[in-house]
């Protein structure tokens, strides 16, 4: 550990991490961004991004993340392709250990490790990813104008995604494993008002099919009962909405997390339970989960880190 402490370490390379890096670089904080082995975050798993302001013709996800990375580099961000495997927030400066055992010290840390959409675990999901399977209706719904789609899940996200898709697609099926929805009543009422949404209760997905792109799902209704029924549902789009898992395993017991594992921040700031540690993007956002919000909170985290460092001086 020969390096002097980094002023601002950023963990994670999605819209939040890169935006934090741009702002921190321009504030002369000489940030170091640890981008891990899969830079770009969730947007690298989508194809076309059409709702990020500034791209009137849309842009593909990996390309947009390339632009953000380039912009961070332009202002001098030190981007390291390393995974942070451990953190120690009990000492000052903080200690970050990479997976190769290297220890770096940092005066402030911005966590932007994101969240991962949950998948059912079917092998077919990966096969049709971007070819009919998606975990974000807001991102990909537009491509299903006038088509038949299904959403899996019974929570608020699933209902919201089904409602959103119902304004675009011809027909929407909500695949719910239980005989009821977990979603709030207000959301359930909205669903019943949508004429083109059909709720398939007590139904699970066994598999997907299609020649090259998705053509349908294999469903089982009332599994393991006398009324069990297996059937194929022809659909063009299959949207997962069974929750997200924030990428916070590394911070368990080290920062305050909510019951779902998201980092608790003192909103509207990005301050966590440890002074000098900030969180931005989906890792601290169970609600909005949009790239533009992640970018906005990355900006706030850099400004918060800058203020914190000014108070140290
Ligand atoms: P939730 O955890 O609330 O719901 C997940 C849903 O997915 C549940 O219906 C669950 O079924 C189902 N599910 C989980 N695993 C599987 C599986 N393997 N197979 C089939 N179904 C499965 O997650 P959400 O993302 O919906 O919501 C997260 C939080 O965000 C909640 O607190 C929610 O209220 C909030 N939210 C609020 C919104 C709003 O107010 N506008 C909008 C979106 C989210 P089961 O019920 O059987 O466990």
py3Dmol code that shows the C-alpha trace and the ligand (Angstrom):
import py3Dmol

protein = """\
ATOM      1  CA  UNK A   1       0.000   0.000   0.000  1.00  0.00           C
ATOM      2  CA  UNK A   2       2.389   2.683  -1.223  1.00  0.00           C
ATOM      3  CA  UNK A   3      -0.206   4.979  -2.705  1.00  0.00           C
ATOM      4  CA  UNK A   4      -1.329   7.978  -0.647  1.00  0.00           C
ATOM      5  CA  UNK A   5      -5.035   7.949   0.293  1.00  0.00           C
ATOM      6  CA  UNK A   6      -7.433   8.550  -2.563  1.00  0.00           C
ATOM      7  CA  UNK A   7      -9.688  11.581  -1.948  1.00  0.00           C
ATOM      8  CA  UNK A   8     -12.691   9.973  -3.532  1.00  0.00           C
ATOM      9  CA  UNK A   9     -13.062   6.295  -4.389  1.00  0.00           C
ATOM     10  CA  UNK A  10     -16.048   5.303  -6.478  1.00  0.00           C
ATOM     11  CA  UNK A  11     -17.208   1.691  -6.564  1.00  0.00           C
ATOM     12  CA  UNK A  12     -19.333   0.787  -9.566  1.00  0.00           C
ATOM     13  CA  UNK A  13     -19.493   1.818 -13.189  1.00  0.00           C
ATOM     14  CA  UNK A  14     -23.099   2.422 -14.126  1.00  0.00           C
ATOM     15  CA  UNK A  15     -24.702   5.826 -14.786  1.00  0.00           C
ATOM     16  CA  UNK A  16     -24.376   6.750 -11.074  1.00  0.00           C
ATOM     17  CA  UNK A  17     -20.691   5.833 -10.797  1.00  0.00           C
ATOM     18  CA  UNK A  18     -19.640   7.513 -14.033  1.00  0.00           C
ATOM     19  CA  UNK A  19     -21.623  10.684 -13.288  1.00  0.00           C
ATOM     20  CA  UNK A  20     -20.086  10.848  -9.813  1.00  0.00           C
ATOM     21  CA  UNK A  21     -16.680  10.452 -11.495  1.00  0.00           C
ATOM     22  CA  UNK A  22     -17.333  13.293 -13.955  1.00  0.00           C
ATOM     23  CA  UNK A  23     -18.386  15.684 -11.190  1.00  0.00           C
ATOM     24  CA  UNK A  24     -15.659  14.589  -8.762  1.00  0.00           C
ATOM     25  CA  UNK A  25     -12.986  14.972 -11.457  1.00  0.00           C
ATOM     26  CA  UNK A  26     -14.190  18.441 -12.346  1.00  0.00           C
ATOM     27  CA  UNK A  27     -14.091  19.353  -8.640  1.00  0.00           C
ATOM     28  CA  UNK A  28     -10.397  18.320  -8.576  1.00  0.00           C
ATOM     29  CA  UNK A  29     -11.017  15.375  -6.255  1.00  0.00           C
ATOM     30  CA  UNK A  30      -8.871  13.085  -8.470  1.00  0.00           C
ATOM     31  CA  UNK A  31     -11.361  10.235  -8.150  1.00  0.00           C
ATOM     32  CA  UNK A  32     -10.486   6.606  -8.666  1.00  0.00           C
ATOM     33  CA  UNK A  33     -13.332   4.541 -10.069  1.00  0.00           C
ATOM     34  CA  UNK A  34     -13.322   0.775  -9.579  1.00  0.00           C
ATOM     35  CA  UNK A  35     -15.321  -0.544 -12.478  1.00  0.00           C
ATOM     36  CA  UNK A  36     -15.266  -4.253 -11.687  1.00  0.00           C
ATOM     37  CA  UNK A  37     -15.258  -6.872 -14.394  1.00  0.00           C
ATOM     38  CA  UNK A  38     -18.543  -5.893 -16.080  1.00  0.00           C
ATOM     39  CA  UNK A  39     -18.474  -2.127 -16.466  1.00  0.00           C
ATOM     40  CA  UNK A  40     -21.624  -0.353 -17.528  1.00  0.00           C
ATOM     41  CA  UNK A  41     -24.108  -1.928 -15.152  1.00  0.00           C
ATOM     42  CA  UNK A  42     -27.638  -2.943 -16.056  1.00  0.00           C
ATOM     43  CA  UNK A  43     -27.728  -0.800 -19.198  1.00  0.00           C
ATOM     44  CA  UNK A  44     -25.266  -3.133 -20.841  1.00  0.00           C
ATOM     45  CA  UNK A  45     -27.983  -5.789 -20.831  1.00  0.00           C
ATOM     46  CA  UNK A  46     -30.514  -3.628 -22.682  1.00  0.00           C
ATOM     47  CA  UNK A  47     -30.392  -2.888 -26.343  1.00  0.00           C
ATOM     48  CA  UNK A  48     -31.846   0.477 -27.274  1.00  0.00           C
ATOM     49  CA  UNK A  49     -32.140   3.255 -24.665  1.00  0.00           C
ATOM     50  CA  UNK A  50     -34.676   5.817 -25.837  1.00  0.00           C
ATOM     51  CA  UNK A  51     -35.595   7.629 -22.643  1.00  0.00           C
ATOM     52  CA  UNK A  52     -32.258   9.110 -21.619  1.00  0.00           C
ATOM     53  CA  UNK A  53     -32.432  12.835 -22.415  1.00  0.00           C
ATOM     54  CA  UNK A  54     -29.959  13.984 -25.028  1.00  0.00           C
ATOM     55  CA  UNK A  55     -30.304  11.075 -27.446  1.00  0.00           C
ATOM     56  CA  UNK A  56     -33.206  12.056 -29.725  1.00  0.00           C
ATOM     57  CA  UNK A  57     -32.660   8.988 -31.901  1.00  0.00           C
ATOM     58  CA  UNK A  58     -31.979   6.628 -28.962  1.00  0.00           C
ATOM     59  CA  UNK A  59     -28.700   4.922 -28.275  1.00  0.00           C
ATOM     60  CA  UNK A  60     -27.759   1.387 -27.469  1.00  0.00           C
ATOM     61  CA  UNK A  61     -27.052   0.746 -23.789  1.00  0.00           C
ATOM     62  CA  UNK A  62     -23.388  -0.298 -24.021  1.00  0.00           C
ATOM     63  CA  UNK A  63     -22.666   2.612 -26.380  1.00  0.00           C
ATOM     64  CA  UNK A  64     -24.184   5.105 -23.951  1.00  0.00           C
ATOM     65  CA  UNK A  65     -22.141   3.686 -21.094  1.00  0.00           C
ATOM     66  CA  UNK A  66     -19.081   4.002 -23.334  1.00  0.00           C
ATOM     67  CA  UNK A  67     -19.880   7.713 -23.730  1.00  0.00           C
ATOM     68  CA  UNK A  68     -20.162   8.200 -19.965  1.00  0.00           C
ATOM     69  CA  UNK A  69     -16.880   6.358 -19.415  1.00  0.00           C
ATOM     70  CA  UNK A  70     -15.148   8.453 -22.061  1.00  0.00           C
ATOM     71  CA  UNK A  71     -16.458  11.640 -20.454  1.00  0.00           C
ATOM     72  CA  UNK A  72     -15.155  10.559 -17.018  1.00  0.00           C
ATOM     73  CA  UNK A  73     -11.746   9.770 -18.548  1.00  0.00           C
ATOM     74  CA  UNK A  74     -11.672  13.120 -20.318  1.00  0.00           C
ATOM     75  CA  UNK A  75     -11.707  14.918 -16.975  1.00  0.00           C
ATOM     76  CA  UNK A  76      -9.004  12.696 -15.544  1.00  0.00           C
ATOM     77  CA  UNK A  77     -10.825   9.940 -13.659  1.00  0.00           C
ATOM     78  CA  UNK A  78      -8.477   7.074 -12.836  1.00  0.00           C
ATOM     79  CA  UNK A  79     -10.560   4.063 -13.923  1.00  0.00           C
ATOM     80  CA  UNK A  80      -9.320   0.709 -12.634  1.00  0.00           C
ATOM     81  CA  UNK A  81     -10.698  -2.608 -13.825  1.00  0.00           C
ATOM     82  CA  UNK A  82     -10.683  -4.117 -10.367  1.00  0.00           C
ATOM     83  CA  UNK A  83     -13.300  -5.645  -8.118  1.00  0.00           C
ATOM     84  CA  UNK A  84     -13.549  -4.378  -4.554  1.00  0.00           C
ATOM     85  CA  UNK A  85     -13.820  -7.512  -2.438  1.00  0.00           C
ATOM     86  CA  UNK A  86     -13.813  -5.995   1.044  1.00  0.00           C
ATOM     87  CA  UNK A  87     -14.265  -2.626   2.734  1.00  0.00           C
ATOM     88  CA  UNK A  88     -13.314  -1.368   6.160  1.00  0.00           C
ATOM     89  CA  UNK A  89     -15.257   1.711   7.204  1.00  0.00           C
ATOM     90  CA  UNK A  90     -14.130   1.522  10.834  1.00  0.00           C
ATOM     91  CA  UNK A  91     -10.771   3.126  10.120  1.00  0.00           C
ATOM     92  CA  UNK A  92      -9.889   6.533   8.694  1.00  0.00           C
ATOM     93  CA  UNK A  93      -8.904   6.691   5.898  1.00  0.00           C
ATOM     94  CA  UNK A  94     -11.249   3.910   4.834  1.00  0.00           C
ATOM     95  CA  UNK A  95      -9.652   0.741   3.480  1.00  0.00           C
ATOM     96  CA  UNK A  96     -10.776  -0.967   0.284  1.00  0.00           C
ATOM     97  CA  UNK A  97      -9.351  -4.351  -0.643  1.00  0.00           C
ATOM     98  CA  UNK A  98      -9.413  -5.547  -4.239  1.00  0.00           C
ATOM     99  CA  UNK A  99      -9.973  -9.184  -5.143  1.00  0.00           C
ATOM    100  CA  UNK A 100      -6.265  -9.485  -5.867  1.00  0.00           C
ATOM    101  CA  UNK A 101      -5.547  -8.483  -2.262  1.00  0.00           C
ATOM    102  CA  UNK A 102      -4.378  -4.940  -2.954  1.00  0.00           C
ATOM    103  CA  UNK A 103      -5.425  -2.452  -0.249  1.00  0.00           C
ATOM    104  CA  UNK A 104      -6.186   1.171  -1.111  1.00  0.00           C
ATOM    105  CA  UNK A 105      -7.061   3.937   1.315  1.00  0.00           C
ATOM    106  CA  UNK A 106      -9.738   6.516   0.655  1.00  0.00           C
ATOM    107  CA  UNK A 107     -10.952   9.644   2.447  1.00  0.00           C
ATOM    108  CA  UNK A 108     -14.428   9.326   0.941  1.00  0.00           C
ATOM    109  CA  UNK A 109     -16.210   6.465  -0.821  1.00  0.00           C
ATOM    110  CA  UNK A 110     -19.126   6.668  -3.243  1.00  0.00           C
ATOM    111  CA  UNK A 111     -20.963   3.365  -3.589  1.00  0.00           C
ATOM    112  CA  UNK A 112     -22.679   2.918  -6.940  1.00  0.00           C
ATOM    113  CA  UNK A 113     -22.807  -0.861  -7.207  1.00  0.00           C
ATOM    114  CA  UNK A 114     -26.366  -0.936  -8.554  1.00  0.00           C
ATOM    115  CA  UNK A 115     -28.969  -3.645  -8.310  1.00  0.00           C
ATOM    116  CA  UNK A 116     -29.613  -6.774 -10.288  1.00  0.00           C
ATOM    117  CA  UNK A 117     -33.009  -7.735 -11.615  1.00  0.00           C
ATOM    118  CA  UNK A 118     -34.123 -11.111 -10.379  1.00  0.00           C
ATOM    119  CA  UNK A 119     -34.742 -13.806 -12.951  1.00  0.00           C
ATOM    120  CA  UNK A 120     -36.692 -17.019 -12.542  1.00  0.00           C
ATOM    121  CA  UNK A 121     -33.620 -19.101 -13.206  1.00  0.00           C
ATOM    122  CA  UNK A 122     -34.902 -20.767 -16.388  1.00  0.00           C
ATOM    123  CA  UNK A 123     -32.113 -21.533 -18.863  1.00  0.00           C
ATOM    124  CA  UNK A 124     -34.337 -20.061 -21.620  1.00  0.00           C
ATOM    125  CA  UNK A 125     -34.330 -16.629 -19.990  1.00  0.00           C
ATOM    126  CA  UNK A 126     -30.714 -16.038 -20.911  1.00  0.00           C
ATOM    127  CA  UNK A 127     -31.227 -17.539 -24.367  1.00  0.00           C
ATOM    128  CA  UNK A 128     -33.924 -14.974 -25.260  1.00  0.00           C
ATOM    129  CA  UNK A 129     -32.472 -12.022 -23.323  1.00  0.00           C
ATOM    130  CA  UNK A 130     -32.896  -9.005 -25.605  1.00  0.00           C
ATOM    131  CA  UNK A 131     -34.843 -11.249 -28.037  1.00  0.00           C
ATOM    132  CA  UNK A 132     -38.140 -11.167 -26.174  1.00  0.00           C
ATOM    133  CA  UNK A 133     -37.034 -11.425 -22.552  1.00  0.00           C
ATOM    134  CA  UNK A 134     -36.550  -8.238 -20.562  1.00  0.00           C
ATOM    135  CA  UNK A 135     -36.507  -7.120 -16.942  1.00  0.00           C
ATOM    136  CA  UNK A 136     -37.473  -3.518 -17.687  1.00  0.00           C
ATOM    137  CA  UNK A 137     -40.757  -2.570 -19.346  1.00  0.00           C
ATOM    138  CA  UNK A 138     -39.926   1.135 -19.267  1.00  0.00           C
ATOM    139  CA  UNK A 139     -36.741   0.394 -21.205  1.00  0.00           C
ATOM    140  CA  UNK A 140     -37.977  -2.158 -23.734  1.00  0.00           C
ATOM    141  CA  UNK A 141     -41.780  -1.914 -23.776  1.00  0.00           C
ATOM    142  CA  UNK A 142     -41.823   0.373 -26.766  1.00  0.00           C
ATOM    143  CA  UNK A 143     -40.624  -2.454 -29.025  1.00  0.00           C
ATOM    144  CA  UNK A 144     -43.826  -4.392 -28.348  1.00  0.00           C
ATOM    145  CA  UNK A 145     -46.302  -1.940 -29.819  1.00  0.00           C
ATOM    146  CA  UNK A 146     -49.438  -3.828 -30.825  1.00  0.00           C
ATOM    147  CA  UNK A 147     -47.979  -7.202 -29.688  1.00  0.00           C
ATOM    148  CA  UNK A 148     -48.835  -9.758 -26.977  1.00  0.00           C
ATOM    149  CA  UNK A 149     -46.670  -9.691 -23.872  1.00  0.00           C
ATOM    150  CA  UNK A 150     -46.558 -11.229 -20.401  1.00  0.00           C
ATOM    151  CA  UNK A 151     -45.262  -9.852 -17.122  1.00  0.00           C
ATOM    152  CA  UNK A 152     -44.229 -12.174 -14.296  1.00  0.00           C
ATOM    153  CA  UNK A 153     -44.823 -11.090 -10.688  1.00  0.00           C
ATOM    154  CA  UNK A 154     -47.562  -9.929  -8.392  1.00  0.00           C
ATOM    155  CA  UNK A 155     -45.995  -6.908  -6.661  1.00  0.00           C
ATOM    156  CA  UNK A 156     -46.248  -3.188  -7.353  1.00  0.00           C
ATOM    157  CA  UNK A 157     -43.501  -3.329  -9.962  1.00  0.00           C
ATOM    158  CA  UNK A 158     -45.253  -6.089 -11.921  1.00  0.00           C
ATOM    159  CA  UNK A 159     -48.538  -4.178 -11.850  1.00  0.00           C
ATOM    160  CA  UNK A 160     -46.848  -0.942 -12.841  1.00  0.00           C
ATOM    161  CA  UNK A 161     -45.053  -2.669 -15.707  1.00  0.00           C
ATOM    162  CA  UNK A 162     -48.260  -4.389 -16.838  1.00  0.00           C
ATOM    163  CA  UNK A 163     -50.116  -1.055 -16.788  1.00  0.00           C
ATOM    164  CA  UNK A 164     -47.324   0.642 -18.691  1.00  0.00           C
ATOM    165  CA  UNK A 165     -47.266  -2.139 -21.282  1.00  0.00           C
ATOM    166  CA  UNK A 166     -51.052  -2.087 -21.594  1.00  0.00           C
ATOM    167  CA  UNK A 167     -50.782   1.362 -23.182  1.00  0.00           C
ATOM    168  CA  UNK A 168     -48.403  -0.004 -25.822  1.00  0.00           C
ATOM    169  CA  UNK A 169     -49.084  -3.694 -26.382  1.00  0.00           C
ATOM    170  CA  UNK A 170     -52.291  -5.212 -27.720  1.00  0.00           C
ATOM    171  CA  UNK A 171     -52.654  -7.721 -24.905  1.00  0.00           C
ATOM    172  CA  UNK A 172     -50.894  -8.125 -21.574  1.00  0.00           C
ATOM    173  CA  UNK A 173     -50.895 -11.239 -19.360  1.00  0.00           C
ATOM    174  CA  UNK A 174     -49.819 -10.976 -15.746  1.00  0.00           C
ATOM    175  CA  UNK A 175     -48.429 -14.297 -14.544  1.00  0.00           C
ATOM    176  CA  UNK A 176     -48.908 -14.539 -10.765  1.00  0.00           C
ATOM    177  CA  UNK A 177     -47.773 -17.595  -8.830  1.00  0.00           C
ATOM    178  CA  UNK A 178     -50.230 -17.094  -5.941  1.00  0.00           C
ATOM    179  CA  UNK A 179     -54.042 -16.790  -5.982  1.00  0.00           C
ATOM    180  CA  UNK A 180     -53.699 -13.080  -5.126  1.00  0.00           C
ATOM    181  CA  UNK A 181     -51.564 -10.036  -5.844  1.00  0.00           C
ATOM    182  CA  UNK A 182     -49.112  -8.685  -3.322  1.00  0.00           C
ATOM    183  CA  UNK A 183     -49.385  -5.209  -4.874  1.00  0.00           C
ATOM    184  CA  UNK A 184     -51.099  -2.286  -3.142  1.00  0.00           C
ATOM    185  CA  UNK A 185     -54.880  -2.010  -3.522  1.00  0.00           C
ATOM    186  CA  UNK A 186     -54.664   1.165  -5.572  1.00  0.00           C
ATOM    187  CA  UNK A 187     -52.433  -0.607  -8.062  1.00  0.00           C
ATOM    188  CA  UNK A 188     -54.752  -3.622  -8.177  1.00  0.00           C
ATOM    189  CA  UNK A 189     -57.715  -1.356  -8.886  1.00  0.00           C
ATOM    190  CA  UNK A 190     -55.885   0.257 -11.766  1.00  0.00           C
ATOM    191  CA  UNK A 191     -55.162  -3.184 -13.214  1.00  0.00           C
ATOM    192  CA  UNK A 192     -58.814  -4.189 -13.224  1.00  0.00           C
ATOM    193  CA  UNK A 193     -59.661  -0.982 -15.080  1.00  0.00           C
ATOM    194  CA  UNK A 194     -57.288  -1.829 -17.945  1.00  0.00           C
ATOM    195  CA  UNK A 195     -59.325  -3.692 -20.590  1.00  0.00           C
ATOM    196  CA  UNK A 196     -56.383  -5.518 -22.160  1.00  0.00           C
ATOM    197  CA  UNK A 197     -54.750  -7.027 -19.037  1.00  0.00           C
ATOM    198  CA  UNK A 198     -55.539 -10.622 -18.088  1.00  0.00           C
ATOM    199  CA  UNK A 199     -54.303 -11.907 -14.740  1.00  0.00           C
ATOM    200  CA  UNK A 200     -53.268 -15.564 -14.705  1.00  0.00           C
ATOM    201  CA  UNK A 201     -53.354 -16.533 -11.024  1.00  0.00           C
ATOM    202  CA  UNK A 202     -51.792 -19.704  -9.572  1.00  0.00           C
ATOM    203  CA  UNK A 203     -49.589 -19.883 -12.622  1.00  0.00           C
ATOM    204  CA  UNK A 204     -45.887 -20.526 -12.977  1.00  0.00           C
ATOM    205  CA  UNK A 205     -43.618 -20.485 -16.003  1.00  0.00           C
ATOM    206  CA  UNK A 206     -41.882 -23.739 -16.863  1.00  0.00           C
ATOM    207  CA  UNK A 207     -40.092 -22.634 -19.993  1.00  0.00           C
ATOM    208  CA  UNK A 208     -40.024 -20.408 -23.060  1.00  0.00           C
ATOM    209  CA  UNK A 209     -39.997 -21.325 -26.726  1.00  0.00           C
ATOM    210  CA  UNK A 210     -39.300 -19.817 -30.115  1.00  0.00           C
ATOM    211  CA  UNK A 211     -37.155 -20.451 -33.180  1.00  0.00           C
ATOM    212  CA  UNK A 212     -34.806 -17.475 -32.946  1.00  0.00           C
ATOM    213  CA  UNK A 213     -36.787 -14.950 -30.980  1.00  0.00           C
ATOM    214  CA  UNK A 214     -39.305 -15.609 -28.234  1.00  0.00           C
ATOM    215  CA  UNK A 215     -42.605 -16.990 -29.483  1.00  0.00           C
ATOM    216  CA  UNK A 216     -44.270 -18.095 -26.271  1.00  0.00           C
ATOM    217  CA  UNK A 217     -44.167 -19.374 -22.709  1.00  0.00           C
ATOM    218  CA  UNK A 218     -44.981 -22.795 -21.277  1.00  0.00           C
ATOM    219  CA  UNK A 219     -47.192 -22.305 -18.263  1.00  0.00           C
ATOM    220  CA  UNK A 220     -48.627 -24.494 -15.521  1.00  0.00           C
ATOM    221  CA  UNK A 221     -51.804 -23.519 -13.746  1.00  0.00           C
ATOM    222  CA  UNK A 222     -52.680 -24.998 -10.328  1.00  0.00           C
ATOM    223  CA  UNK A 223     -49.528 -27.112 -10.277  1.00  0.00           C
ATOM    224  CA  UNK A 224     -49.662 -30.351  -8.256  1.00  0.00           C
ATOM    225  CA  UNK A 225     -53.445 -30.207  -7.780  1.00  0.00           C
ATOM    226  CA  UNK A 226     -56.359 -32.096  -9.380  1.00  0.00           C
ATOM    227  CA  UNK A 227     -56.940 -29.151 -11.691  1.00  0.00           C
ATOM    228  CA  UNK A 228     -53.357 -28.855 -12.900  1.00  0.00           C
ATOM    229  CA  UNK A 229     -53.217 -27.575 -16.477  1.00  0.00           C
ATOM    230  CA  UNK A 230     -50.178 -27.212 -18.730  1.00  0.00           C
ATOM    231  CA  UNK A 231     -50.421 -24.965 -21.759  1.00  0.00           C
ATOM    232  CA  UNK A 232     -48.517 -22.757 -24.154  1.00  0.00           C
ATOM    233  CA  UNK A 233     -49.163 -19.014 -24.211  1.00  0.00           C
ATOM    234  CA  UNK A 234     -48.067 -17.386 -27.478  1.00  0.00           C
ATOM    235  CA  UNK A 235     -46.367 -14.080 -26.634  1.00  0.00           C
ATOM    236  CA  UNK A 236     -43.713 -11.821 -28.164  1.00  0.00           C
ATOM    237  CA  UNK A 237     -42.398 -10.331 -24.931  1.00  0.00           C
ATOM    238  CA  UNK A 238     -41.731 -11.828 -21.479  1.00  0.00           C
ATOM    239  CA  UNK A 239     -41.034  -9.261 -18.768  1.00  0.00           C
ATOM    240  CA  UNK A 240     -39.648 -10.232 -15.379  1.00  0.00           C
ATOM    241  CA  UNK A 241     -40.864  -8.100 -12.483  1.00  0.00           C
ATOM    242  CA  UNK A 242     -40.123 -10.334  -9.532  1.00  0.00           C
ATOM    243  CA  UNK A 243     -38.003  -7.822  -7.692  1.00  0.00           C
ATOM    244  CA  UNK A 244     -34.456  -6.525  -7.722  1.00  0.00           C
ATOM    245  CA  UNK A 245     -31.571  -7.409  -5.485  1.00  0.00           C
ATOM    246  CA  UNK A 246     -29.345  -4.488  -4.523  1.00  0.00           C
ATOM    247  CA  UNK A 247     -25.681  -5.324  -4.814  1.00  0.00           C
ATOM    248  CA  UNK A 248     -24.872  -4.744  -1.150  1.00  0.00           C
ATOM    249  CA  UNK A 249     -23.492  -8.039   0.153  1.00  0.00           C
ATOM    250  CA  UNK A 250     -20.157  -6.289   0.604  1.00  0.00           C
ATOM    251  CA  UNK A 251     -21.685  -3.713   2.940  1.00  0.00           C
ATOM    252  CA  UNK A 252     -23.738  -5.955   5.224  1.00  0.00           C
ATOM    253  CA  UNK A 253     -22.991  -5.084   8.844  1.00  0.00           C
ATOM    254  CA  UNK A 254     -20.937  -2.092   7.710  1.00  0.00           C
ATOM    255  CA  UNK A 255     -23.644   0.371   6.641  1.00  0.00           C
ATOM    256  CA  UNK A 256     -27.325   0.727   7.511  1.00  0.00           C
ATOM    257  CA  UNK A 257     -29.364  -1.241   4.969  1.00  0.00           C
ATOM    258  CA  UNK A 258     -33.160  -1.405   4.778  1.00  0.00           C
ATOM    259  CA  UNK A 259     -35.076  -4.670   5.089  1.00  0.00           C
ATOM    260  CA  UNK A 260     -34.648  -5.322   1.369  1.00  0.00           C
ATOM    261  CA  UNK A 261     -30.913  -4.729   1.536  1.00  0.00           C
ATOM    262  CA  UNK A 262     -30.846  -1.263  -0.078  1.00  0.00           C
ATOM    263  CA  UNK A 263     -28.406   1.246   1.420  1.00  0.00           C
ATOM    264  CA  UNK A 264     -30.215   3.770   3.592  1.00  0.00           C
ATOM    265  CA  UNK A 265     -29.347   7.357   2.649  1.00  0.00           C
ATOM    266  CA  UNK A 266     -30.259  10.584   4.352  1.00  0.00           C
ATOM    267  CA  UNK A 267     -32.342  11.758   1.423  1.00  0.00           C
ATOM    268  CA  UNK A 268     -32.178  14.098  -0.484  1.00  0.00           C
ATOM    269  CA  UNK A 269     -28.454  13.839   0.293  1.00  0.00           C
ATOM    270  CA  UNK A 270     -26.537  10.662  -0.525  1.00  0.00           C
ATOM    271  CA  UNK A 271     -25.058  10.375   2.990  1.00  0.00           C
ATOM    272  CA  UNK A 272     -25.082   6.849   4.429  1.00  0.00           C
ATOM    273  CA  UNK A 273     -24.873   5.854   8.089  1.00  0.00           C
ATOM    274  CA  UNK A 274     -21.060   6.296   7.939  1.00  0.00           C
ATOM    275  CA  UNK A 275     -19.890   9.905   7.480  1.00  0.00           C
ATOM    276  CA  UNK A 276     -17.726  10.092   4.368  1.00  0.00           C
ATOM    277  CA  UNK A 277     -19.453   7.159   2.657  1.00  0.00           C
ATOM    278  CA  UNK A 278     -22.098   8.046   0.088  1.00  0.00           C
ATOM    279  CA  UNK A 279     -24.431   5.922  -2.019  1.00  0.00           C
ATOM    280  CA  UNK A 280     -25.881   6.706  -5.432  1.00  0.00           C
ATOM    281  CA  UNK A 281     -28.029   4.990  -8.020  1.00  0.00           C
ATOM    282  CA  UNK A 282     -30.054   1.799  -7.763  1.00  0.00           C
ATOM    283  CA  UNK A 283     -28.096   0.499  -4.769  1.00  0.00           C
ATOM    284  CA  UNK A 284     -29.984   3.065  -2.687  1.00  0.00           C
ATOM    285  CA  UNK A 285     -33.142   3.357  -4.788  1.00  0.00           C
ATOM    286  CA  UNK A 286     -35.850   0.690  -4.537  1.00  0.00           C
ATOM    287  CA  UNK A 287     -38.402   2.903  -6.312  1.00  0.00           C
ATOM    288  CA  UNK A 288     -37.352   4.720  -9.469  1.00  0.00           C
ATOM    289  CA  UNK A 289     -34.521   2.567 -10.860  1.00  0.00           C
ATOM    290  CA  UNK A 290     -33.986   4.675 -13.951  1.00  0.00           C
ATOM    291  CA  UNK A 291     -30.629   5.580 -15.464  1.00  0.00           C
ATOM    292  CA  UNK A 292     -31.413   9.291 -15.404  1.00  0.00           C
ATOM    293  CA  UNK A 293     -32.147   9.143 -11.671  1.00  0.00           C
ATOM    294  CA  UNK A 294     -28.994   7.149 -11.068  1.00  0.00           C
ATOM    295  CA  UNK A 295     -26.995   9.767 -12.955  1.00  0.00           C
ATOM    296  CA  UNK A 296     -28.646  12.554 -10.933  1.00  0.00           C
ATOM    297  CA  UNK A 297     -27.821  10.895  -7.632  1.00  0.00           C
ATOM    298  CA  UNK A 298     -24.242  10.262  -8.808  1.00  0.00           C
ATOM    299  CA  UNK A 299     -23.928  14.022  -9.266  1.00  0.00           C
ATOM    300  CA  UNK A 300     -25.283  14.599  -5.760  1.00  0.00           C
ATOM    301  CA  UNK A 301     -22.870  12.038  -4.286  1.00  0.00           C
ATOM    302  CA  UNK A 302     -19.870  13.812  -5.830  1.00  0.00           C
ATOM    303  CA  UNK A 303     -21.080  17.165  -4.493  1.00  0.00           C
ATOM    304  CA  UNK A 304     -21.661  15.600  -1.056  1.00  0.00           C
ATOM    305  CA  UNK A 305     -18.161  14.072  -1.085  1.00  0.00           C
ATOM    306  CA  UNK A 306     -16.647  17.403  -2.101  1.00  0.00           C
ATOM    307  CA  UNK A 307     -18.416  19.175   0.775  1.00  0.00           C
ATOM    308  CA  UNK A 308     -17.311  16.503   3.213  1.00  0.00           C
ATOM    309  CA  UNK A 309     -13.677  16.874   2.111  1.00  0.00           C
ATOM    310  CA  UNK A 310     -13.878  20.665   2.400  1.00  0.00           C
ATOM    311  CA  UNK A 311     -15.010  20.291   6.012  1.00  0.00           C
ATOM    312  CA  UNK A 312     -12.032  18.001   6.722  1.00  0.00           C
ATOM    313  CA  UNK A 313      -9.584  20.653   5.580  1.00  0.00           C
TER     314      UNK A 313
END
"""
ligand_1 = """\
48
LIG
P -41.994 -7.335 -4.463
O -40.999 -8.081 -3.661
O -42.982 -6.485 -3.755
O -42.838 -8.358 -5.357
C -42.220 -9.358 -6.068
C -43.292 -10.182 -6.741
O -42.643 -11.164 -7.527
C -44.217 -10.903 -5.756
O -45.519 -10.946 -6.248
C -43.618 -12.308 -5.726
O -44.568 -13.333 -5.507
C -43.135 -12.448 -7.152
N -42.062 -13.418 -7.247
C -40.894 -13.442 -6.576
N -40.170 -14.506 -6.952
C -40.911 -15.166 -7.869
C -40.724 -16.356 -8.616
N -39.602 -17.061 -8.509
N -41.707 -16.755 -9.469
C -42.824 -16.030 -9.606
N -43.079 -14.896 -8.917
C -42.134 -14.488 -8.064
O -41.108 -6.513 -5.519
P -41.477 -5.235 -6.363
O -40.321 -5.000 -7.261
O -42.812 -5.385 -6.972
O -41.538 -4.057 -5.304
C -40.408 -3.739 -4.485
C -40.813 -2.600 -3.542
O -40.989 -1.389 -4.285
C -42.135 -2.874 -2.836
O -42.057 -2.353 -1.544
C -43.130 -2.097 -3.661
O -44.271 -1.729 -2.930
C -42.301 -0.878 -4.079
N -42.807 -0.318 -5.342
C -43.723 0.679 -5.253
C -44.250 1.225 -6.389
C -45.247 2.301 -6.259
O -45.698 2.557 -5.151
N -45.596 2.974 -7.334
C -43.844 0.801 -7.729
C -42.886 -0.277 -7.717
C -42.395 -0.792 -6.550
P -45.195 -13.616 -4.057
O -46.167 -12.511 -3.785
O -45.818 -14.929 -4.282
O -44.049 -13.654 -3.088
"""
view = py3Dmol.view(width=600, height=400)
view.addModel(protein, "pdb")
view.setStyle({"model": 0}, {"cartoon": {"style": "trace"}})
view.addModel(ligand_1, "xyz")
view.setStyle({"model": 1}, {"stick": {}})
view.zoomTo()
view.show()
